[in-house]
Amino acid sequence: MNDNYSHIICIHPEDQSTSFLSVIGAEVGEHYHTIPANQESHSELINILAAYQRNALIIFLGHGSHGSLFGSIDSPSGGKAVFLNLDFTRKLFNGHDVLLVSCNSADFLNKQSSYNNAIGFGNIISSKDEANREAEYITGVHRDISADDIAVFNDCFSSSVAEAIRLLAKGAIYFKELFTYLLYFLNKKINKVLLDRNLEKRIGIAQLLFETRSEMKFF
């Protein structure tokens, strides 16, 4: 593991809809923590983060919004309950390198500055339901892709991030280089998809990867 960090932790709330991200967590081995759907597990992870004093690497895998990172506990109003909000993370991320693999995490990170370095993403379309909500509430245009096509995107996206994290975890690159390697591996997947004649909707899949790459931000 990377000796540049006092601690490495990858947090992944248990959720079938984000299970494809587990390949990223696998790259940090014993430092990969899934969170079951109970409050005790969520509180335990917060306490672990709060105890970090020197520069740590914190990776979050899961659902997010412009102001929250969601856990694995069901919310009474639907979806998942908030795990970490802006106020919490301003303290918990203080002085650490942070990678948030979640929707709208770039905007979430842009609203704070206590971290050392950070990378976030835009709106990651990882299910057909999310594609439908995007069309209904944001763009007004439905994408010509199926659930199977989005599954291909999910695999390409998660494997690209996993390849970059593998380099970071073993100390082959620094966090400030991680953004460049994420771009590199995503570009490789985009080219591979476009050349795959067996993928009927390869243009649509490549478009999702291109948008995800374009909306990724380094802070």
C-alpha positions as CSV (number, residue, x, y, z in Angstrom):
1,M,0.0,0.0,0.0
2,N,1.0,3.6,-0.5
3,D,3.3,4.8,2.3
4,N,2.5,8.4,1.5
5,Y,-0.7,8.1,3.6
6,S,-1.2,7.6,7.3
7,H,-4.4,5.8,6.5
8,I,-6.3,4.6,3.4
9,I,-10.0,3.9,3.5
10,C,-12.6,3.2,0.9
11,I,-16.2,3.5,2.1
12,H,-19.0,1.8,0.2
13,P,-22.6,1.8,1.6
14,E,-24.3,-1.5,0.7
15,D,-26.7,-0.9,-2.2
16,Q,-27.4,-3.2,-5.0
17,S,-27.6,-0.3,-7.4
18,T,-23.9,0.6,-6.8
19,S,-22.6,-2.9,-6.5
20,F,-20.7,-2.5,-9.8
21,L,-18.3,-0.1,-7.9
22,S,-17.0,-2.9,-5.7
23,V,-14.2,-3.6,-8.2
24,I,-12.8,-0.2,-7.2
25,G,-12.9,-1.1,-3.5
26,A,-11.2,-4.4,-4.2
27,E,-8.0,-2.5,-5.2
28,V,-7.4,-1.3,-1.6
29,G,-7.8,-4.7,-0.1
30,E,-8.4,-4.7,3.7
31,H,-8.9,-0.9,3.6
32,Y,-12.3,-1.5,1.7
33,H,-15.2,-1.0,4.1
34,T,-18.8,-1.8,3.1
35,I,-21.5,-0.3,5.3
36,P,-24.5,-2.5,6.2
37,A,-28.0,-0.8,6.5
38,N,-27.8,0.0,10.3
39,Q,-27.0,3.2,12.1
40,E,-24.2,1.6,14.2
41,S,-22.1,0.8,11.1
42,H,-22.5,4.3,9.7
43,S,-21.5,5.9,13.1
44,E,-18.5,3.6,13.3
45,L,-17.2,4.8,10.0
46,I,-17.7,8.4,10.9
47,N,-15.7,7.8,14.1
48,I,-12.9,6.2,12.1
49,L,-12.7,9.2,9.8
50,A,-12.8,11.6,12.7
51,A,-9.8,9.9,14.3
52,Y,-7.5,10.5,11.3
53,Q,-4.9,13.1,12.1
54,R,-2.3,13.1,9.3
55,N,-2.9,13.0,5.6
56,A,-5.1,10.1,4.7
57,L,-6.7,8.8,1.4
58,I,-10.5,8.7,1.6
59,I,-12.5,7.1,-1.2
60,F,-16.3,7.1,-1.2
61,L,-18.3,4.9,-3.5
62,G,-22.1,5.4,-3.7
63,H,-24.9,7.8,-4.3
64,G,-24.5,11.5,-3.8
65,S,-26.1,14.9,-4.4
66,H,-25.0,18.5,-4.5
67,G,-25.1,18.6,-0.7
68,S,-25.0,15.0,0.6
69,L,-23.4,11.6,0.4
70,F,-25.9,8.8,1.0
71,G,-25.6,5.7,3.1
72,S,-27.3,2.3,3.0
73,I,-30.2,3.0,5.3
74,D,-33.6,3.5,3.6
75,S,-35.1,7.0,3.9
76,P,-38.8,7.2,4.9
77,S,-39.2,9.6,2.0
78,G,-37.7,7.2,-0.5
79,G,-34.2,6.4,-1.6
80,K,-31.3,6.3,0.9
81,A,-30.9,8.5,4.0
82,V,-28.1,11.0,4.2
83,F,-24.8,9.6,5.5
84,L,-22.5,12.7,5.3
85,N,-23.5,16.3,4.7
86,L,-21.4,19.3,3.9
87,D,-20.9,20.4,7.5
88,F,-19.7,16.9,8.5
89,T,-17.3,16.5,5.6
90,R,-15.7,19.9,6.0
91,K,-14.3,18.5,9.3
92,L,-13.8,14.9,8.3
93,F,-12.0,15.7,5.0
94,N,-9.8,18.3,6.6
95,G,-6.2,17.9,5.3
96,H,-6.9,14.6,3.5
97,D,-6.9,13.5,-0.2
98,V,-10.5,12.6,-1.2
99,L,-12.0,10.8,-4.2
100,L,-15.8,10.8,-4.3
101,V,-17.2,8.3,-6.9
102,S,-20.7,9.6,-6.7
103,C,-23.2,11.7,-8.6
104,N,-22.7,15.5,-8.3
105,S,-19.7,15.1,-6.1
106,A,-17.7,17.7,-8.0
107,D,-20.3,20.3,-6.9
108,F,-20.3,18.9,-3.4
109,L,-16.5,19.3,-3.2
110,N,-16.7,22.7,-4.8
111,K,-18.7,23.9,-1.7
112,Q,-15.8,23.2,0.7
113,S,-12.0,23.5,0.7
114,S,-10.7,21.8,3.9
115,Y,-9.4,18.8,2.0
116,N,-5.8,18.6,0.7
117,N,-6.7,17.4,-2.9
118,A,-9.9,16.0,-4.2
119,I,-11.6,14.6,-7.2
120,G,-15.4,14.5,-7.9
121,F,-17.8,13.7,-10.7
122,G,-20.9,15.2,-12.3
123,N,-24.2,13.3,-12.9
124,I,-23.2,9.7,-13.4
125,I,-26.0,7.8,-15.2
126,S,-25.7,4.3,-13.8
127,S,-29.3,3.0,-14.3
128,K,-32.2,3.3,-16.7
129,D,-34.2,5.0,-13.9
130,E,-31.5,7.7,-13.6
131,A,-31.5,8.1,-17.4
132,N,-35.3,8.6,-17.3
133,R,-35.1,11.1,-14.4
134,E,-32.4,13.0,-16.4
135,A,-34.8,13.3,-19.4
136,E,-37.8,14.2,-17.3
137,Y,-36.2,16.8,-15.0
138,I,-33.0,18.1,-16.7
139,T,-32.6,17.6,-20.4
140,G,-36.1,16.8,-21.7
141,V,-34.5,14.3,-24.1
142,H,-34.5,10.5,-23.6
143,R,-31.3,8.7,-24.4
144,D,-31.5,5.9,-26.9
145,I,-29.9,3.3,-24.6
146,S,-31.2,0.3,-22.7
147,A,-30.5,-1.0,-19.2
148,D,-28.0,-3.5,-20.8
149,D,-26.2,-0.6,-22.5
150,I,-25.9,1.2,-19.2
151,A,-24.5,-1.9,-17.6
152,V,-21.7,-1.8,-20.2
153,F,-21.1,1.8,-19.3
154,N,-21.0,0.9,-15.5
155,D,-18.4,-1.8,-16.2
156,C,-16.2,0.5,-18.3
157,F,-16.4,3.3,-15.8
158,S,-15.8,1.3,-12.7
159,S,-12.9,-0.7,-14.3
160,S,-11.3,2.6,-15.4
161,V,-11.4,4.0,-11.9
162,A,-10.2,0.7,-10.5
163,E,-7.1,0.7,-12.8
164,A,-6.2,4.2,-11.6
165,I,-6.7,3.4,-8.0
166,R,-4.5,0.3,-8.3
167,L,-1.6,2.6,-9.2
168,L,-2.4,5.0,-6.4
169,A,-2.8,2.3,-3.8
170,K,0.5,0.7,-4.5
171,G,2.3,4.1,-4.5
172,A,3.1,4.1,-8.3
173,I,1.5,7.6,-8.7
174,Y,0.6,10.5,-6.4
175,F,-2.9,11.8,-5.9
176,K,-2.2,14.8,-8.1
177,E,-1.5,12.4,-11.0
178,L,-4.7,10.4,-10.3
179,F,-6.8,12.8,-12.4
180,T,-4.6,12.4,-15.4
181,Y,-4.7,8.6,-15.2
182,L,-8.5,8.6,-14.8
183,L,-8.7,10.6,-18.0
184,Y,-6.3,8.2,-19.7
185,F,-8.2,5.0,-18.7
186,L,-11.6,6.5,-19.5
187,N,-10.3,7.6,-22.9
188,K,-9.1,4.0,-23.6
189,K,-12.5,2.7,-22.8
190,I,-14.2,5.3,-25.0
191,N,-12.0,4.2,-27.9
192,K,-12.6,0.5,-27.2
193,V,-16.4,1.0,-27.1
194,L,-16.4,3.0,-30.3
195,L,-14.5,0.2,-32.1
196,D,-16.6,-2.6,-30.9
197,R,-19.0,-3.4,-33.7
198,N,-20.9,-5.9,-31.5
199,L,-22.2,-3.0,-29.5
200,E,-25.3,-1.7,-31.3
201,K,-25.5,1.4,-29.1
202,R,-21.8,2.0,-28.9
203,I,-22.2,5.7,-29.7
204,G,-24.6,6.2,-26.8
205,I,-22.4,4.3,-24.4
206,A,-19.3,6.2,-25.5
207,Q,-21.3,9.4,-25.0
208,L,-22.0,8.5,-21.4
209,L,-18.3,7.8,-20.8
210,F,-17.3,11.1,-22.5
211,E,-19.8,13.1,-20.4
212,T,-18.6,11.4,-17.2
213,R,-15.0,12.2,-18.1
214,S,-15.8,15.8,-19.0
215,E,-17.6,16.5,-15.8
216,M,-14.9,15.1,-13.6
217,K,-13.1,17.8,-11.6
218,F,-9.8,18.0,-9.7
219,F,-9.6,20.4,-6.7
